[in-house]
Amino acid sequence: MIVTWVAIAACVGCFLLINRSLSPIDKAVELGALLPLRVKRGEYWRLLAAGFLHIQPLHLLMNMYALYSYGSLERAFGPALFGTILLLSIIGGNVLSAFLGSEDAITLGISGGLYGLLAAYMVLLYKLGMLQQPGVQSSLLRVLIVNLVINLFPNVSRQGHAGGFLTGFAIAMLVL
């Protein structure tokens, strides 16, 4: 799970760096938080960098738990494909967030990548013919309900989640 551990280390390292600052939000912006106007002015590097930034401890813990849980997919997909899905889903989610979200929103977190991994997992289950199994259906339904509920909370980038999911789905459909 090398890609999983590297991504976790990057997120935790950025979190510590941000929260050592007197102004965590300013530090997050400096490190690459997604600001739609800056992206539209050519700061495209933010589309990826923002995925590794977290300010709130609960946000970091929830995302790192989910990333670790999806780490088993790294064995199924291989590190290269797993990493590609994760990174491109972060970018895909942030593209949708930057161009369809609020102009003045500051967006950060790896959840677009996590939604991409969820979509790829669903495609894998479908292609393996496992979606017909009641246990798989029940487990997947619980995960989907939790993720739908998360999207009802304020300050959640629904566009980022949707963009990450669609990106992961498209990649998985092409390569699995």
N, C-alpha and C positions, 0 to 999 in steps of 0.2 A: 504494500500500500504506500509506495514511495510518493506518488503524486498527492495522495490524501494527506500524508504527514507534512509534506512541503507546503501545501496550501494552508493547513492548520497553523504551521509555524509562521507563515507569512502573515496570516490574519492576527495571530496573537502578538507577534512582534510589532505590527502596525498599531494595534490596540494599545500596547504599552507605550509606544512612542507618542501617540496622540494624547494619552491620558497623563503623561508626564508634563505636558505643556500647560501653561497658565490659561490658555484658551484652546480647549480641545477642538472646537468647531473650526477655528482659524487654522489649526494644525492639520485637520482633516482636509480642509480646502487646499492647503499648500501641498499635501501629499497626493491629491487627486480625486477628492470627492466630486461626484457628478453634479455639475452645474450646467443646466441646459444651454444658457446663453454662451457660456465659454466653449462648450462643445460645438455649438453652431458657428462660433468664431474660429474654429480650427483646432481646438485643444482636444483632439480625438483620443489621446492617450488616457484621458479620464474615463473612457468607456470601459477600459479594463482595470485601471488602477482602483477605481471606486469599489470594485468587487472585494478587495482585500482590506477595506477600511470599516471599522466598527467603533462607535463611541461608547455606547451603553453596554455594561457588562452582561445584562440579560440577552441582548441582541447577539452578542458574541457567543455566549454559552449555547443558546438555542441553535445558532447556525453551525457551530463547531460540532455539536452533538449530531445534527443532521448530516453534516459532511462525513463525520466518522462512520455513521450508520451506512451511508452510501458507499463507503470505502470498499465494501465487499464487491461492489460492481467493478472496481478496478481489477480484481482477479478475473472476472467474467469478460470484461472488454479488453483488458490489457492496459498498461499504463499510458501508452500513446493515445489510444482512442478515448479513454477515460479523461485524460487531461485535455484533449481537444474538445470534447463535449462540454466539460466544465468551463474552459476559457471562452469558447465561442458562445456559450449560453450566457455567461456574464456579459459579454459584449452585446449579444442580441437583446438581452433584457434591458441593458442600459441605453441602447439605441432607441428602443420603443419608449422608454422612460424619458429620454431627452427630447424626443420629437412629438410625443403625445401627452406627456405629463405636464405638470405645472411649470411655468417658466422660472419661477423663483424657488423651486424646491431644491433642497440639497439631498442627494440620494447616495447612500452607501450600503455596503453589505454584499455578501456572496450569494444571497438567496436566488438571484436569477440563474446562477450556475446550478444551484440545488434543484430548482424547478426543471432545468434542462436534464439533469441526471434522472429525475423522477420520470420525465417523459420518455427518455431512452430506456429506462427499466420497463416501462409499460409496453414499449415497442418490442423489447426482448421477450417479455412474457407472451405477447401476442404471437410473435414469430415462432416461439417454441411450443405454441398450442397450450399454454398453461392457464390462460384466462378462463377456461371452462371449469377449472377445479374450484370447488366451493371454498376451500381454505384460502386459496390465492385471491379469489374475489372478495372475500370478507376482509382480509388483511389490506388489500389495495383500497377497498372502500373506506376503511378507517383512516388510512393515510390521506386519501382525497378529502374526506370530511374535515380533518384537522387542518389541511392546507386551505380549504375554502373558508373556514372560520378565521384563520390567521388573516385572510384578506379583508375581513370585516373590521379589523382594528384600524384606528386612525394612524396616520403617518406610515402607512405601508405602501410600497410602490407596486400597485396592482399591474401597472404597465410593465414594470421590470420583471415581475413574476410571469406574466403572460408572454413577454418577449423571450425570456429564458426557456420557458416550456416549449414554445413553438420552435425555437432554435434547436433544442435537444431532440425534439420529435423529428424535425426535418433531417438532422444529421443521422439519427438512428435509422430512419426509413431508407436513407441512401446507402448506409454501410453495413447494416446488420442483416 
